[in-house]
Amino acid sequence: MEVAANNIVSATIEATVTRADGTVEHLGVLDSYERGWFRTLLNKLFPRHSRAAIEDLERGDWLDDGYPLKD
Amino acid sequence: MATVVVNGGQAIASGRFIGSSPSQAEPKFIGWGTGAGTAGVSDTTLFTEKDVDLSTGTGTRTTGSSSQVTTTLTNDTYQVTGTRTATGAGTVTNAGLWDNATMGSGTLYVKGDFTGIGLASGDSIAFTIKVKFS
C-alpha cells in the first residue's frame, strides 16, 4: 500500500535585523545552507527577477506554473 | 543547522483541536537563545535561552502575532511574527516558539538554530516563524 506524503510539517525562521542606527539587514530564511546556495544560483540565473520572484522560484512554485520566466 | 517542530510540539498541535476554547495555549511566544547546537526534535528547551537583555537568563518572551498564510495551498501555514529588541548585547544563535510567555515555563513548539547574529543594545530582530502543513 502506498503511503501518502501527507500530514507533514516543516518549519522555517526568517529574520530581519534592524540596528540601533536604523540600518536594516534582511537575512531571509535563517536555517538552511541549501537555501543559501540555491538562492545564490537563482539570482545568478535570473538577475533581473525581483526578490519576490526569486522567492517564488525558491519555493518551487514554477513546478506548478511552468518555466520560471514570469516576473 | 535546522528548524524543527519538536516532539513536544505535537501535543500542542493536537491539544489545540480540542473544544471550542482549547485549554492548550497557542504557541505564539517567541524566545531566543545564545547557546551552540543543532536543533533536534527531542529538544525541550532553547540553547541557553535569554531575555531581551542577552546577559540575562530570566524574563519574558515576545508575544507574536499569529495568522494563517498560504505557502502552497490556501492557509496551509501557521505563521507567527514578532520583534525582539536587545537591551543588552549578545549573539543570538537560536530561536523558537513556546506556549507560554514566561521564560522557564511552558512547552516548546518550534526551534531553529542559525549562524549567530550579533546584537548590540538597541538592535532588533523581526522574526517570521512558519510551520507549514502538507
N, CA and C atoms of all chains as a GROMACS GRO file, in nm:
protein
  615
    1MET      N    1   0.085  -0.119   0.000
    1MET     CA    2   0.000   0.000   0.000
    1MET      C    3   0.089   0.124   0.000
    2GLU      N    4   0.058   0.214  -0.086
    2GLU     CA    5   0.137   0.337  -0.092
    2GLU      C    6   0.105   0.428   0.026
    3VAL      N    7   0.208   0.482   0.082
    3VAL     CA    8   0.189   0.575   0.193
    3VAL      C    9   0.186   0.716   0.137
    4ALA      N   10   0.077   0.785   0.162
    4ALA     CA   11   0.064   0.920   0.110
    4ALA      C   12   0.157   1.014   0.184
    5ALA      N   13   0.220   1.102   0.108
    5ALA     CA   14   0.308   1.202   0.169
    5ALA      C   15   0.223   1.318   0.218
    6ASN      N   16   0.160   1.297   0.331
    6ASN     CA   17   0.068   1.398   0.382
    6ASN      C   18   0.092   1.413   0.531
    7ASN      N   19   0.030   1.516   0.588
    7ASN     CA   20   0.041   1.538   0.732
    7ASN      C   21   0.186   1.552   0.776
    8ILE      N   22   0.260   1.621   0.695
    8ILE     CA   23   0.399   1.651   0.727
    8ILE      C   24   0.407   1.798   0.765
    9VAL      N   25   0.482   1.828   0.866
    9VAL     CA   26   0.501   1.967   0.900
    9VAL      C   27   0.647   2.005   0.876
   10SER      N   28   0.667   2.125   0.831
   10SER     CA   29   0.802   2.177   0.816
   10SER      C   30   0.803   2.320   0.868
   11ALA      N   31   0.914   2.359   0.925
   11ALA     CA   32   0.920   2.490   0.989
   11ALA      C   33   1.036   2.571   0.935
   12THR      N   34   1.017   2.700   0.930
   12THR     CA   35   1.125   2.791   0.890
   12THR      C   36   1.124   2.913   0.980
   13ILE      N   37   1.240   2.974   0.994
   13ILE     CA   38   1.252   3.101   1.066
   13ILE      C   39   1.318   3.201   0.973
   14GLU      N   40   1.249   3.311   0.953
   14GLU     CA   41   1.306   3.421   0.874
   14GLU      C   42   1.334   3.537   0.969
   15ALA      N   43   1.432   3.618   0.934
   15ALA     CA   44   1.467   3.729   1.023
   15ALA      C   45   1.510   3.851   0.945
   16THR      N   46   1.474   3.965   1.001
   16THR     CA   47   1.525   4.094   0.955
   16THR      C   48   1.582   4.166   1.077
   17VAL      N   49   1.706   4.206   1.065
   17VAL     CA   50   1.773   4.274   1.176
   17VAL      C   51   1.770   4.424   1.150
   18THR      N   52   1.728   4.497   1.250
   18THR     CA   53   1.734   4.644   1.244
   18THR      C   54   1.829   4.692   1.351
   19ARG      N   55   1.935   4.757   1.306
   19ARG     CA   56   2.035   4.806   1.400
   19ARG      C   57   1.986   4.934   1.469
   20ALA      N   58   2.050   4.963   1.580
   20ALA     CA   59   2.012   5.082   1.657
   20ALA      C   60   2.023   5.210   1.573
   21ASP      N   61   2.112   5.207   1.473
   21ASP     CA   62   2.129   5.327   1.390
   21ASP      C   63   2.032   5.331   1.272
   22GLY      N   64   1.941   5.232   1.266
   22GLY     CA   65   1.841   5.229   1.161
   22GLY      C   66   1.875   5.142   1.042
   23THR      N   67   1.996   5.089   1.037
   23THR     CA   68   2.036   5.001   0.928
   23THR      C   69   1.955   4.872   0.933
   24VAL      N   70   1.904   4.833   0.817
   24VAL     CA   71   1.820   4.713   0.810
   24VAL      C   72   1.892   4.605   0.730
   25GLU      N   73   1.894   4.485   0.785
   25GLU     CA   74   1.956   4.370   0.719
   25GLU      C   75   1.851   4.260   0.704
   26HIS      N   76   1.814   4.232   0.581
   26HIS     CA   77   1.720   4.123   0.555
   26HIS      C   78   1.798   3.993   0.544
   27LEU      N   79   1.781   3.906   0.639
   27LEU     CA   80   1.858   3.782   0.641
   27LEU      C   81   1.784   3.666   0.574
   28GLY      N   82   1.656   3.683   0.550
   28GLY     CA   83   1.581   3.576   0.486
   28GLY      C   84   1.565   3.456   0.578
   29VAL      N   85   1.550   3.339   0.517
   29VAL     CA   86   1.536   3.216   0.596
   29VAL      C   87   1.670   3.182   0.658
   30LEU      N   88   1.670   3.161   0.789
   30LEU     CA   89   1.796   3.153   0.863
   30LEU      C   90   1.861   3.016   0.861
   31ASP      N   91   1.783   2.914   0.849
   31ASP     CA   92   1.834   2.784   0.892
   31ASP      C   93   1.898   2.702   0.782
   32SER      N   94   1.886   2.741   0.659
   32SER     CA   95   1.915   2.644   0.555
   32SER      C   96   2.037   2.680   0.470
   33TYR      N   97   2.141   2.601   0.481
   33TYR     CA   98   2.256   2.615   0.392
   33TYR      C   99   2.213   2.592   0.248
   34GLU      N  100   2.130   2.490   0.227
   34GLU     CA  101   2.088   2.458   0.091
   34GLU      C  102   2.013   2.576   0.028
   35ARG      N  103   1.923   2.638   0.106
   35ARG     CA  104   1.852   2.753   0.051
   35ARG      C  105   1.950   2.864   0.017
   36GLY      N  106   2.056   2.877   0.096
   36GLY     CA  107   2.153   2.982   0.072
   36GLY      C  108   2.218   2.971  -0.064
   37TRP      N  109   2.271   2.854  -0.095
   37TRP     CA  110   2.337   2.841  -0.225
   37TRP      C  111   2.235   2.836  -0.338
   38PHE      N  112   2.115   2.785  -0.310
   38PHE     CA  113   2.014   2.777  -0.414
   38PHE      C  114   1.968   2.917  -0.453
   39ARG      N  115   1.950   3.001  -0.353
   39ARG     CA  116   1.910   3.139  -0.384
   39ARG      C  117   2.019   3.211  -0.463
   40THR      N  118   2.143   3.186  -0.423
   40THR     CA  119   2.254   3.246  -0.496
   40THR      C  120   2.251   3.204  -0.642
   41LEU      N  121   2.228   3.075  -0.665
   41LEU     CA  122   2.220   3.024  -0.801
   41LEU      C  123   2.104   3.089  -0.878
   42LEU      N  124   1.989   3.098  -0.813
   42LEU     CA  125   1.874   3.159  -0.880
   42LEU      C  126   1.900   3.305  -0.915
   43ASN      N  127   1.967   3.375  -0.824
   43ASN     CA  128   1.999   3.515  -0.852
   43ASN      C  129   2.093   3.528  -0.971
   44LYS      N  130   2.183   3.430  -0.985
   44LYS     CA  131   2.275   3.431  -1.099
   44LYS      C  132   2.201   3.400  -1.229
   45LEU      N  133   2.108   3.304  -1.220
   45LEU     CA  134   2.036   3.262  -1.340
   45LEU      C  135   1.934   3.366  -1.385
   46PHE      N  136   1.874   3.434  -1.288
   46PHE     CA  137   1.767   3.528  -1.319
   46PHE      C  138   1.797   3.664  -1.255
   47PRO      N  139   1.902   3.730  -1.306
   47PRO     CA  140   1.947   3.853  -1.239
   47PRO      C  141   1.846   3.967  -1.245
   48ARG      N  142   1.750   3.960  -1.336
   48ARG     CA  143   1.654   4.070  -1.348
   48ARG      C  144   1.525   4.041  -1.273
   49HIS      N  145   1.517   3.923  -1.211
   49HIS     CA  146   1.398   3.892  -1.133
   49HIS      C  147   1.399   3.969  -1.001
   50SER      N  148   1.280   4.002  -0.954
   50SER     CA  149   1.269   4.068  -0.825
   50SER      C  150   1.296   3.967  -0.714
   51ARG      N  151   1.316   4.020  -0.594
   51ARG     CA  152   1.334   3.932  -0.479
   51ARG      C  153   1.214   3.839  -0.461
   52ALA      N  154   1.092   3.896  -0.478
   52ALA     CA  155   0.972   3.815  -0.460
   52ALA      C  156   0.966   3.701  -0.562
   53ALA      N  157   1.006   3.732  -0.685
   53ALA     CA  158   1.005   3.629  -0.789
   53ALA      C  159   1.108   3.520  -0.759
   54ILE      N  160   1.224   3.561  -0.710
   54ILE     CA  161   1.325   3.462  -0.674
   54ILE      C  162   1.274   3.372  -0.562
   55GLU      N  163   1.203   3.433  -0.466
   55GLU     CA  164   1.149   3.353  -0.357
   55GLU      C  165   1.043   3.256  -0.407
   56ASP      N  166   0.964   3.300  -0.509
   56ASP     CA  167   0.868   3.209  -0.570
   56ASP      C  168   0.940   3.088  -0.629
   57LEU      N  169   1.048   3.117  -0.700
   57LEU     CA  170   1.126   3.009  -0.762
   57LEU      C  171   1.184   2.917  -0.656
   58GLU      N  172   1.232   2.978  -0.550
   58GLU     CA  173   1.295   2.901  -0.443
   58GLU      C  174   1.196   2.804  -0.379
   59ARG      N  175   1.071   2.849  -0.369
   59ARG     CA  176   0.968   2.764  -0.310
   59ARG      C  177   0.922   2.656  -0.405
   60GLY      N  178   0.963   2.664  -0.531
   60GLY     CA  179   0.924   2.563  -0.628
   60GLY      C  180   0.792   2.590  -0.694
   61ASP      N  181   0.742   2.714  -0.686
   61ASP     CA  182   0.614   2.745  -0.748
   61ASP      C  183   0.615   2.718  -0.898
   62TRP      N  184   0.733   2.735  -0.960
   62TRP     CA  185   0.740   2.715  -1.104
   62TRP      C  186   0.713   2.570  -1.142
   63LEU      N  187   0.726   2.478  -1.048
   63LEU     CA  188   0.696   2.339  -1.080
   63LEU      C  189   0.548   2.323  -1.115
   64ASP      N  190   0.464   2.410  -1.057
   64ASP     CA  191   0.322   2.407  -1.088
   64ASP      C  192   0.289   2.499  -1.205
   65ASP      N  193   0.362   2.610  -1.214
   65ASP     CA  194   0.324   2.713  -1.310
   65ASP      C  195   0.391   2.698  -1.447
   66GLY      N  196   0.499   2.622  -1.452
   66GLY     CA  197   0.570   2.610  -1.578
   66GLY      C  198   0.706   2.673  -1.570
   67TYR      N  199   0.764   2.701  -1.683
   67TYR     CA  200   0.901   2.752  -1.688
   67TYR      C  201   0.913   2.885  -1.614
   68PRO      N  202   1.019   2.904  -1.538
   68PRO     CA  203   1.026   3.018  -1.446
   68PRO      C  204   1.065   3.151  -1.509
   69LEU      N  205   0.992   3.193  -1.609
   69LEU     CA  206   1.025   3.320  -1.672
   69LEU      C  207   0.925   3.430  -1.641
   70LYS      N  208   0.835   3.402  -1.545
   70LYS     CA  209   0.742   3.507  -1.507
   70LYS      C  210   0.819   3.616  -1.433
   71ASP      N  211   0.758   3.723  -1.405
   71ASP     CA  212   0.806   3.839  -1.331
   71ASP      C  213   0.789   3.962  -1.418
   72MET      N  214   2.260   2.301   1.092
   72MET     CA  215   2.152   2.395   1.123
   72MET      C  216   2.018   2.332   1.087
   73ALA      N  217   1.921   2.362   1.166
   73ALA     CA  218   1.790   2.302   1.141
   73ALA      C  219   1.682   2.384   1.209
   74THR      N  220   1.564   2.375   1.154
   74THR     CA  221   1.446   2.427   1.221
   74THR      C  222   1.344   2.314   1.224
   75VAL      N  223   1.295   2.283   1.342
   75VAL     CA  224   1.210   2.166   1.357
   75VAL      C  225   1.090   2.197   1.446
   76VAL      N  226   0.981   2.124   1.420
   76VAL     CA  227   0.873   2.113   1.518
   76VAL      C  228   0.916   2.002   1.612
   77VAL      N  229   0.938   2.036   1.737
   77VAL     CA  230   0.991   1.937   1.831
   77VAL      C  231   0.880   1.840   1.873
   78ASN      N  232   0.923   1.731   1.936
   78ASN     CA  233   0.826   1.628   1.975
   78ASN      C  234   0.715   1.684   2.064
   79GLY      N  235   0.753   1.768   2.158
   79GLY     CA  236   0.652   1.827   2.246
   79GLY      C  237   0.552   1.913   2.171
   80GLY      N  238   0.591   1.960   2.057
   80GLY     CA  239   0.503   2.042   1.977
   80GLY      C  240   0.386   1.965   1.918
   81GLN      N  241   0.403   1.834   1.903
   81GLN     CA  242   0.293   1.754   1.850
   81GLN      C  243   0.175   1.755   1.946
   82ALA      N  244   0.203   1.750   2.075
   82ALA     CA  245   0.096   1.755   2.174
   82ALA      C  246   0.028   1.891   2.174
   83ILE      N  247   0.105   1.994   2.148
   83ILE     CA  248   0.044   2.127   2.139
   83ILE      C  249  -0.054   2.132   2.023
   84ALA      N  250  -0.010   2.080   1.910
   84ALA     CA  251  -0.095   2.083   1.791
   84ALA      C  252  -0.224   2.005   1.814
   85SER      N  253  -0.213   1.884   1.866
   85SER     CA  254  -0.334   1.803   1.887
   85SER      C  255  -0.422   1.865   1.995
   86GLY      N  256  -0.361   1.922   2.097
   86GLY     CA  257  -0.438   1.983   2.204
   86GLY      C  258  -0.519   2.103   2.158
   87ARG      N  259  -0.470   2.171   2.058
   87ARG     CA  260  -0.542   2.288   2.009
   87ARG      C  261  -0.670   2.252   1.936
   88PHE      N  262  -0.683   2.124   1.898
   88PHE     CA  263  -0.805   2.081   1.829
   88PHE      C  264  -0.923   2.062   1.925
   89ILE      N  265  -0.894   2.045   2.054
   89ILE     CA  266  -0.997   2.001   2.147
   89ILE      C  267  -1.081   2.119   2.195
   90GLY      N  268  -1.210   2.108   2.174
   90GLY     CA  269  -1.304   2.205   2.230
   90GLY      C  270  -1.307   2.336   2.156
   91SER      N  271  -1.414   2.411   2.187
   91SER     CA  272  -1.428   2.542   2.123
   91SER      C  273  -1.333   2.645   2.184
   92SER      N  274  -1.292   2.620   2.307
   92SER     CA  275  -1.192   2.704   2.372
   92SER      C  276  -1.082   2.615   2.427
   93PRO      N  277  -0.989   2.577   2.344
   93PRO     CA  278  -0.888   2.478   2.384
   93PRO      C  279  -0.811   2.520   2.510
   94SER      N  280  -0.790   2.423   2.597
   94SER     CA  281  -0.709   2.453   2.716
   94SER      C  282  -0.562   2.468   2.680
   95GLN      N  283  -0.524   2.409   2.567
   95GLN     CA  284  -0.387   2.423   2.521
   95GLN      C  285  -0.366   2.564   2.467
   96ALA      N  286  -0.272   2.635   2.527
   96ALA     CA  287  -0.244   2.772   2.483
   96ALA      C  288  -0.179   2.772   2.345
   97GLU      N  289  -0.200   2.880   2.274
   97GLU     CA  290  -0.141   2.893   2.141
   97GLU      C  291   0.011   2.915   2.153
   98PRO      N  292   0.087   2.847   2.070
   98PRO     CA  293   0.234   2.861   2.078
   98PRO      C  294   0.284   2.982   1.999
   99LYS      N  295   0.254   3.101   2.050
   99LYS     CA  296   0.285   3.223   1.975
   99LYS      C  297   0.386   3.312   2.047
  100PHE      N  298   0.458   3.254   2.142
  100PHE     CA  299   0.552   3.332   2.221
  100PHE      C  300   0.694   3.304   2.172
  101ILE      N  301   0.762   3.410   2.131
  101ILE     CA  302   0.893   3.397   2.067
  101ILE      C  303   1.004   3.414   2.170
  102GLY      N  304   1.092   3.313   2.174
  102GLY     CA  305   1.209   3.322   2.259
  102GLY      C  306   1.336   3.311   2.176
  103TRP      N  307   1.448   3.352   2.236
  103TRP     CA  308   1.575   3.336   2.167
  103TRP      C  309   1.682   3.293   2.265
  104GLY      N  310   1.793   3.240   2.211
  104GLY     CA  311   1.900   3.192   2.296
  104GLY      C  312   2.036   3.220   2.235
  105THR      N  313   2.138   3.196   2.317
  105THR     CA  314   2.274   3.228   2.276
  105THR      C  315   2.368   3.107   2.275
  106GLY      N  316   2.315   2.989   2.306
  106GLY     CA  317   2.400   2.871   2.312
  106GLY      C  318   2.423   2.807   2.176
  107ALA      N  319   2.518   2.713   2.174
  107ALA     CA  320   2.551   2.644   2.049
  107ALA      C  321   2.477   2.512   2.039
  108GLY      N  322   2.456   2.466   1.917
  108GLY     CA  323   2.396   2.335   1.895
  108GLY      C  324   2.306   2.334   1.775
  109THR      N  325   2.271   2.213   1.734
  109THR     CA  326   2.178   2.195   1.623
  109THR      C  327   2.043   2.150   1.679
  110ALA      N  328   1.939   2.220   1.641
  110ALA     CA  329   1.806   2.189   1.691
  110ALA      C  330   1.766   2.047   1.654
  111GLY      N  331   1.710   1.975   1.751
  111GLY     CA  332   1.664   1.839   1.727
  111GLY      C  333   1.523   1.821   1.778
  112VAL      N  334   1.454   1.720   1.726
  112VAL     CA  335   1.313   1.703   1.760
  112VAL      C  336   1.291   1.668   1.907
  113SER      N  337   1.391   1.614   1.972
  113SER     CA  338   1.374   1.578   2.113
  113SER      C  339   1.404   1.693   2.208
  114ASP      N  340   1.443   1.806   2.155
  114ASP     CA  341   1.474   1.921   2.239
  114ASP      C  342   1.348   1.973   2.310
  115THR      N  343   1.366   2.017   2.432
  115THR     CA  344   1.255   2.075   2.507
  115THR      C  345   1.285   2.218   2.551
  116THR      N  346   1.405   2.264   2.523
  116THR     CA  347   1.445   2.400   2.559
  116THR      C  348   1.524   2.460   2.444
  117LEU      N  349   1.541   2.590   2.448
  117LEU     CA  350   1.633   2.655   2.356
  117LEU      C  351   1.775   2.640   2.409
  118PHE      N  352   1.871   2.667   2.324
  118PHE     CA  353   2.010   2.665   2.369
  118PHE      C  354   2.038   2.796   2.444
  119THR      N  355   2.049   2.783   2.578
  119THR     CA  356   2.079   2.898   2.665
  119THR      C  357   1.984   3.015   2.636
  120GLU      N  358   1.856   2.993   2.667
  120GLU     CA  359   1.757   3.097   2.641
  120GLU      C  360   1.789   3.223   2.720
  121LYS      N  361   1.770   3.336   2.656
  121LYS     CA  362   1.798   3.465   2.718
  121LYS      C  363   1.679   3.559   2.703
  122ASP      N  364   1.677   3.657   2.790
  122ASP     CA  365   1.577   3.762   2.783
  122ASP      C  366   1.621   3.863   2.675
  123VAL      N  367   1.546   3.970   2.659
  123VAL     CA  368   1.589   4.073   2.563
  123VAL      C  369   1.723   4.132   2.603
  124ASP      N  370   1.752   4.134   2.732
  124ASP     CA  371   1.889   4.161   2.777
  124ASP      C  372   1.964   4.029   2.764
  125LEU      N  373   2.051   4.022   2.666
  125LEU     CA  374   2.111   3.894   2.630
  125LEU      C  375   2.212   3.843   2.732
  126SER      N  376   2.227   3.916   2.841
  126SER     CA  377   2.310   3.866   2.951
  126SER      C  378   2.225   3.808   3.063
  127THR      N  379   2.093   3.807   3.043
  127THR     CA  380   2.001   3.768   3.150
  127THR      C  381   1.925   3.641   3.113
  128GLY      N  382   1.921   3.548   3.208
  128GLY     CA  383   1.858   3.419   3.183
  128GLY      C  384   1.715   3.405   3.231
  129THR      N  385   1.656   3.512   3.278
  129THR     CA  386   1.515   3.509   3.317
  129THR      C  387   1.445   3.628   3.253
  130GLY      N  388   1.315   3.611   3.232
  130GLY     CA  389   1.243   3.723   3.174
  130GLY      C  390   1.121   3.676   3.098
  131THR      N  391   1.089   3.748   2.994
  131THR     CA  392   0.963   3.728   2.923
  131THR      C  393   0.987   3.712   2.773
  132ARG      N  394   0.916   3.617   2.718
  132ARG     CA  395   0.920   3.600   2.572
  132ARG      C  396   0.830   3.704   2.505
  133THR      N  397   0.852   3.720   2.376
  133THR     CA  398   0.774   3.817   2.300
  133THR      C  399   0.646   3.754   2.247
  134THR      N  400   0.535   3.819   2.274
  134THR     CA  401   0.407   3.769   2.223
  134THR      C  402   0.397   3.804   2.075
  135GLY      N  403   0.392   3.702   1.993
  135GLY     CA  404   0.388   3.724   1.850
  135GLY      C  405   0.247   3.746   1.799
  136SER      N  406   0.240   3.786   1.674
  136SER     CA  407   0.110   3.797   1.604
  136SER      C  408   0.097   3.676   1.513
  137SER      N  409  -0.010   3.603   1.529
  137SER     CA  410  -0.025   3.479   1.454
  137SER      C  411  -0.128   3.494   1.344
  138SER      N  412  -0.110   3.415   1.240
  138SER     CA  413  -0.205   3.417   1.129
  138SER      C  414  -0.190   3.289   1.048
  139GLN      N  415  -0.288   3.266   0.964
  139GLN     CA  416  -0.277   3.161   0.864
  139GLN      C  417  -0.234   3.226   0.734
  140VAL      N  418  -0.134   3.170   0.673
  140VAL     CA  419  -0.088   3.221   0.546
  140VAL      C  420  -0.075   3.106   0.447
  141THR      N  421  -0.060   3.143   0.323
  141THR     CA  422  -0.053   3.042   0.217
  141THR      C  423   0.089   3.027   0.167
  142THR      N  424   0.141   2.905   0.176
  142THR     CA  425   0.269   2.875   0.113
  142THR      C  426   0.246   2.804  -0.019
  143THR      N  427   0.172   2.695  -0.015
  143THR     CA  428   0.140   2.621  -0.137
  143THR      C  429  -0.012   2.613  -0.155
  144LEU      N  430  -0.078   2.562  -0.054
  144LEU     CA  431  -0.224   2.554  -0.057
  144LEU      C  432  -0.281   2.660   0.037
  145THR      N  433  -0.402   2.700   0.011
  145THR     CA  434  -0.463   2.808   0.089
  145THR      C  435  -0.457   2.778   0.239
  146ASN      N  436  -0.400   2.871   0.313
  146ASN     CA  437  -0.394   2.863   0.459
  146ASN      C  438  -0.325   2.737   0.511
  147ASP      N  439  -0.224   2.691   0.439
  147ASP     CA  440  -0.156   2.569   0.483
  147ASP      C  441  -0.046   2.595   0.585
  148THR      N  442  -0.029   2.722   0.623
  148THR     CA  443   0.086   2.757   0.707
  148THR      C  444   0.044   2.841   0.826
  149TYR      N  445   0.091   2.802   0.943
  149TYR     CA  446   0.074   2.880   1.065
  149TYR      C  447   0.195   2.972   1.077
  150GLN      N  448   0.171   3.099   1.092
  150GLN     CA  449   0.279   3.197   1.095
  150GLN      C  450   0.272   3.283   1.221
  151VAL      N  451   0.386   3.303   1.281
  151VAL     CA  452   0.396   3.394   1.395
  151VAL      C  453   0.506   3.496   1.364
  152THR      N  454   0.471   3.623   1.380
  152THR     CA  455   0.570   3.728   1.361
  152THR      C  456   0.586   3.806   1.491
  153GLY      N  457   0.706   3.853   1.513
  153GLY     CA  458   0.730   3.933   1.633
  153GLY      C  459   0.871   3.986   1.633
  154THR      N  460   0.890   4.097   1.701
  154THR     CA  461   1.021   4.162   1.705
  154THR      C  462   1.072   4.166   1.848
  155ARG      N  463   1.197   4.125   1.863
  155ARG     CA  464   1.264   4.137   1.994
  155ARG      C  465   1.378   4.237   1.980
  156THR      N  466   1.379   4.331   2.068
  156THR     CA  467   1.482   4.434   2.068
  156THR      C  468   1.575   4.412   2.187
  157ALA      N  469   1.703   4.398   2.156
  157ALA     CA  470   1.801   4.371   2.261
  157ALA      C  471   1.820   4.493   2.349
  158THR      N  472   1.818   4.468   2.480
  158THR     CA  473   1.850   4.576   2.574
  158THR      C  474   1.988   4.554   2.635
  159GLY      N  475   2.049   4.440   2.599
  159GLY     CA  476   2.185   4.409   2.639
  159GLY      C  477   2.249   4.328   2.527
  160ALA      N  478   2.377   4.347   2.506
  160ALA     CA  479   2.442   4.289   2.388
  160ALA      C  480   2.462   4.138   2.401
  161GLY      N  481   2.472   4.072   2.284
  161GLY     CA  482   2.498   3.929   2.279
  161GLY      C  483   2.481   3.878   2.138
  162THR      N  484   2.504   3.749   2.120
  162THR     CA  485   2.490   3.687   1.989
  162THR      C  486   2.379   3.583   1.994
  163VAL      N  487   2.276   3.606   1.915
  163VAL     CA  488   2.161   3.516   1.911
  163VAL      C  489   2.190   3.402   1.814
  164THR      N  490   2.177   3.280   1.862
  164THR     CA  491   2.211   3.163   1.781
  164THR      C  492   2.092   3.071   1.755
  165ASN      N  493   1.984   3.093   1.827
  165ASN     CA  494   1.868   3.006   1.807
  165ASN      C  495   1.743   3.077   1.857
  166ALA      N  496   1.629   3.031   1.810
  166ALA     CA  497   1.502   3.093   1.847
  166ALA      C  498   1.392   2.987   1.838
  167GLY      N  499   1.280   3.019   1.898
  167GLY     CA  500   1.171   2.923   1.893
  167GLY      C  501   1.039   2.981   1.939
  168LEU      N  502   0.938   2.897   1.926
  168LEU     CA  503   0.802   2.932   1.968
  168LEU      C  504   0.764   2.848   2.090
  169TRP      N  505   0.702   2.913   2.184
  169TRP     CA  506   0.656   2.849   2.307
  169TRP      C  507   0.507   2.874   2.327
  170ASP      N  508   0.449   2.796   2.419
  170ASP     CA  509   0.308   2.818   2.452
  170ASP      C  510   0.292   2.898   2.580
  171ASN      N  511   0.400   2.962   2.626
  171ASN     CA  512   0.394   3.039   2.750
  171ASN      C  513   0.492   3.156   2.739
  172ALA      N  514   0.453   3.269   2.793
  172ALA     CA  515   0.535   3.389   2.777
  172ALA      C  516   0.651   3.397   2.876
  173THR      N  517   0.646   3.318   2.982
  173THR     CA  518   0.747   3.332   3.087
  173THR      C  519   0.863   3.237   3.063
  174MET      N  520   0.981   3.290   3.055
  174MET     CA  521   1.099   3.206   3.039
  174MET      C  522   1.108   3.105   3.154
  175GLY      N  523   1.142   2.983   3.121
  175GLY     CA  524   1.147   2.878   3.220
  175GLY      C  525   1.016   2.803   3.236
  176SER      N  526   0.912   2.850   3.167
  176SER     CA  527   0.781   2.785   3.173
  176SER      C  528   0.735   2.749   3.033
  177GLY      N  529   0.635   2.660   3.029
  177GLY     CA  530   0.572   2.628   2.903
  177GLY      C  531   0.640   2.517   2.826
  178THR      N  532   0.583   2.491   2.709
  178THR     CA  533   0.630   2.383   2.622
  178THR      C  534   0.677   2.441   2.491
  179LEU      N  535   0.790   2.392   2.448
  179LEU     CA  536   0.848   2.438   2.321
  179LEU      C  537   0.774   2.375   2.203
  180TYR      N  538   0.747   2.454   2.102
  180TYR     CA  539   0.677   2.405   1.982
  180TYR      C  540   0.772   2.394   1.862
  181VAL      N  541   0.839   2.502   1.831
  181VAL     CA  542   0.932   2.508   1.717
  181VAL      C  543   1.066   2.559   1.766
  182LYS      N  544   1.172   2.504   1.708
  182LYS     CA  545   1.306   2.552   1.744
  182LYS      C  546   1.393   2.553   1.619
  183GLY      N  547   1.472   2.657   1.606
  183GLY     CA  548   1.566   2.664   1.495
  183GLY      C  549   1.698   2.724   1.539
  184ASP      N  550   1.807   2.670   1.486
  184ASP     CA  551   1.939   2.729   1.513
  184ASP      C  552   1.993   2.787   1.383
  185PHE      N  553   2.084   2.881   1.396
  185PHE     CA  554   2.133   2.951   1.277
  185PHE      C  555   2.267   3.016   1.308
  186THR      N  556   2.330   3.064   1.205
  186THR     CA  557   2.454   3.139   1.224
  186THR      C  558   2.427   3.257   1.317
  187GLY      N  559   2.514   3.273   1.415
  187GLY     CA  560   2.490   3.374   1.517
  187GLY      C  561   2.471   3.513   1.462
  188ILE      N  562   2.378   3.585   1.522
  188ILE     CA  563   2.351   3.724   1.486
  188ILE      C  564   2.393   3.810   1.604
  189GLY      N  565   2.499   3.884   1.585
  189GLY     CA  566   2.548   3.970   1.693
  189GLY      C  567   2.462   4.093   1.709
  190LEU      N  568   2.418   4.117   1.830
  190LEU     CA  569   2.332   4.232   1.856
  190LEU      C  570   2.394   4.321   1.963
  191ALA      N  571   2.386   4.450   1.939
  191ALA     CA  572   2.418   4.548   2.042
  191ALA      C  573   2.286   4.595   2.102
  192SER      N  574   2.296   4.661   2.215
  192SER     CA  575   2.175   4.714   2.276
  192SER      C  576   2.105   4.809   2.179
  193GLY      N  577   1.977   4.788   2.160
  193GLY     CA  578   1.900   4.871   2.067
  193GLY      C  579   1.879   4.806   1.932
  194ASP      N  580   1.959   4.702   1.901
  194ASP     CA  581   1.937   4.626   1.777
  194ASP      C  582   1.816   4.535   1.797
  195SER      N  583   1.749   4.504   1.688
  195SER     CA  584   1.632   4.418   1.699
  195SER      C  585   1.630   4.315   1.588
  196ILE      N  586   1.560   4.206   1.614
  196ILE     CA  587   1.535   4.105   1.511
  196ILE      C  588   1.384   4.089   1.496
  197ALA      N  589   1.337   4.107   1.373
  197ALA     CA  590   1.197   4.079   1.341
  197ALA      C  591   1.190   3.936   1.290
  198PHE      N  592   1.127   3.851   1.367
  198PHE     CA  593   1.116   3.710   1.330
  198PHE      C  594   0.985   3.682   1.256
  199THR      N  595   0.995   3.597   1.158
  199THR     CA  596   0.877   3.536   1.096
  199THR      C  597   0.897   3.386   1.102
  200ILE      N  598   0.818   3.322   1.184
  200ILE     CA  599   0.832   3.177   1.205
  200ILE      C  600   0.711   3.109   1.144
  201LYS      N  601   0.739   3.012   1.058
  201LYS     CA  602   0.631   2.946   0.985
  201LYS      C  603   0.634   2.795   1.008
  202VAL      N  604   0.517   2.740   1.024
  202VAL     CA  605   0.500   2.594   1.027
  202VAL      C  606   0.404   2.559   0.916
  203LYS      N  607   0.455   2.487   0.819
  203LYS     CA  608   0.374   2.450   0.703
  203LYS      C  609   0.326   2.306   0.716
  204PHE      N  610   0.197   2.288   0.693
  204PHE     CA  611   0.138   2.155   0.693
  204PHE      C  612   0.121   2.110   0.549
  205SER      N  613   0.160   1.989   0.520
  205SER     CA  614   0.150   1.943   0.381
  205SER      C  615   0.111   1.797   0.376
   0.00000   0.00000   0.00000
